[in-house]
Amino acid sequence: MRLKISPCGCTPTEIRLHQLSALLEIHFDDGSLFELPAEYLRVYTQSAEAVGHGPGQEVLQHGKDDVSITAIRPVGNYAVALTFSDGHDSGIYSWDLLYKLGAEFPLLWSQYLQRLQTAGISRKPSSHN
Protein backbone atom coordinates (compact mmCIF):
# COMPACT_ATOMS: atom_id res chain seq x y z
CA MET A 1 0.00 0.00 0.00
CA ARG A 2 2.92 2.34 -0.51
CA LEU A 3 1.42 5.46 -2.03
CA LYS A 4 3.01 7.28 -4.92
CA ILE A 5 3.10 10.89 -3.79
CA SER A 6 3.05 13.78 -6.22
CA PRO A 7 4.30 16.99 -4.66
CA CYS A 8 1.42 19.43 -4.25
CA GLY A 9 3.58 22.15 -2.77
CA CYS A 10 0.82 22.83 -0.25
CA THR A 11 1.47 23.52 3.39
CA PRO A 12 -0.98 23.12 6.25
CA THR A 13 -2.09 26.36 7.85
CA GLU A 14 -3.84 24.56 10.71
CA ILE A 15 -3.98 21.02 12.04
CA ARG A 16 -6.64 20.27 14.64
CA LEU A 17 -7.31 16.96 16.38
CA HIS A 18 -10.94 16.20 17.26
CA GLN A 19 -10.62 13.51 19.91
CA LEU A 20 -14.32 12.63 20.28
CA SER A 21 -14.83 12.04 16.56
CA ALA A 22 -11.26 10.72 16.03
CA LEU A 23 -10.76 13.10 13.09
CA LEU A 24 -7.67 15.03 12.11
CA GLU A 25 -8.75 18.32 10.52
CA ILE A 26 -6.17 19.82 8.17
CA HIS A 27 -6.42 23.22 6.46
CA PHE A 28 -4.00 23.80 3.58
CA ASP A 29 -2.75 27.09 2.17
CA ASP A 30 -4.56 26.46 -1.14
CA GLY A 31 -7.90 26.60 0.72
CA SER A 32 -8.38 22.83 0.92
CA LEU A 33 -9.83 21.37 4.11
CA PHE A 34 -9.70 17.66 4.89
CA GLU A 35 -11.11 15.73 7.85
CA LEU A 36 -9.27 12.43 8.01
CA PRO A 37 -10.38 9.61 10.32
CA ALA A 38 -7.73 8.18 12.64
CA GLU A 39 -8.43 4.67 11.36
CA TYR A 40 -7.80 5.80 7.77
CA LEU A 41 -4.51 7.49 8.72
CA ARG A 42 -3.46 4.42 10.69
CA VAL A 43 -4.11 1.93 7.89
CA TYR A 44 -2.38 4.15 5.33
CA THR A 45 0.76 4.64 7.42
CA GLN A 46 3.84 4.56 5.24
CA SER A 47 5.97 3.00 7.99
CA ALA A 48 7.99 -0.13 7.28
CA GLU A 49 5.60 -2.09 9.53
CA ALA A 50 2.86 -1.62 6.91
CA VAL A 51 4.64 -1.16 3.59
CA GLY A 52 7.71 -3.30 4.21
CA HIS A 53 11.09 -2.50 2.76
CA GLY A 54 10.24 -3.21 -0.86
CA PRO A 55 7.53 -4.21 -3.33
CA GLY A 56 5.46 -7.19 -2.27
CA GLN A 57 6.20 -6.77 1.45
CA GLU A 58 3.05 -4.78 2.25
CA VAL A 59 1.01 -5.92 5.26
CA LEU A 60 -2.73 -5.26 5.18
CA GLN A 61 -3.55 -3.29 8.32
CA HIS A 62 -6.78 -4.41 9.98
CA GLY A 63 -8.62 -4.33 13.28
CA LYS A 64 -8.12 -0.56 13.53
CA ASP A 65 -11.81 0.45 13.68
CA ASP A 66 -11.53 1.99 17.15
CA VAL A 67 -8.01 3.44 16.97
CA SER A 68 -7.49 7.08 17.89
CA ILE A 69 -4.64 9.58 17.65
CA THR A 70 -3.02 10.23 21.01
CA ALA A 71 -0.21 12.59 19.99
CA ILE A 72 1.00 14.73 17.09
CA ARG A 73 4.68 15.68 16.82
CA PRO A 74 6.13 18.05 14.23
CA VAL A 75 8.89 16.64 12.02
CA GLY A 76 10.89 19.56 10.74
CA ASN A 77 8.88 21.86 8.49
CA TYR A 78 7.59 19.11 6.23
CA ALA A 79 5.62 16.53 8.24
CA VAL A 80 4.05 15.29 11.45
CA ALA A 81 4.50 12.03 13.28
CA LEU A 82 1.30 10.59 14.70
CA THR A 83 1.00 8.33 17.72
CA PHE A 84 -2.02 6.05 17.75
CA SER A 85 -3.85 4.41 20.63
CA ASP A 86 -2.67 0.96 19.46
CA GLY A 87 0.94 2.05 20.15
CA HIS A 88 1.92 2.67 16.53
CA ASP A 89 4.17 5.73 16.37
CA SER A 90 6.64 5.18 13.54
CA GLY A 91 4.75 6.66 10.60
CA ILE A 92 5.70 10.09 9.29
CA TYR A 93 3.01 11.97 7.41
CA SER A 94 4.51 14.55 5.05
CA TRP A 95 2.39 17.49 3.90
CA ASP A 96 2.21 15.91 0.44
CA LEU A 97 1.06 12.57 1.89
CA LEU A 98 -1.62 14.23 4.04
CA TYR A 99 -2.83 16.22 1.04
CA LYS A 100 -2.99 13.08 -1.11
CA LEU A 101 -4.81 11.15 1.62
CA GLY A 102 -7.33 13.98 1.88
CA ALA A 103 -7.83 14.56 -1.83
CA GLU A 104 -8.15 10.85 -2.61
CA PHE A 105 -10.03 9.76 0.51
CA PRO A 106 -13.13 8.28 -1.24
CA LEU A 107 -11.04 6.18 -3.64
CA LEU A 108 -8.39 5.06 -1.15
CA TRP A 109 -10.96 4.21 1.54
CA SER A 110 -13.06 2.12 -0.86
CA GLN A 111 -9.91 0.31 -2.07
CA TYR A 112 -8.98 -0.47 1.53
CA LEU A 113 -12.47 -1.79 2.33
CA GLN A 114 -12.35 -3.95 -0.81
CA ARG A 115 -8.96 -5.42 0.19
CA LEU A 116 -10.36 -6.27 3.63
CA GLN A 117 -13.43 -7.91 2.11
CA THR A 118 -11.34 -9.91 -0.35
CA ALA A 119 -9.10 -11.11 2.50
CA GLY A 120 -12.11 -11.88 4.72
CA ILE A 121 -10.76 -9.57 7.42
CA SER A 122 -12.68 -7.16 9.65
CA ARG A 123 -12.07 -3.52 10.52
CA LYS A 124 -12.95 -4.45 14.12
CA PRO A 125 -10.20 -5.59 16.48
CA SER A 126 -10.12 -9.41 16.75
CA SER A 127 -11.67 -9.33 20.24
CA HIS A 128 -14.81 -7.71 18.70
CA ASN A 129 -15.35 -10.23 15.86
Secondary structure, DSSP 8 states (H G I E B T S, - for coil): -----------EEEEEEETTTTEEEEEETTS-EEEEEHHHHHHT--SHHHHTTSTT------S-TT--EEEEEEETTTEEEEEETTS----EEEHHHHHHHHHTHHHHHHHHHHHHHHHT--SS-GGG-
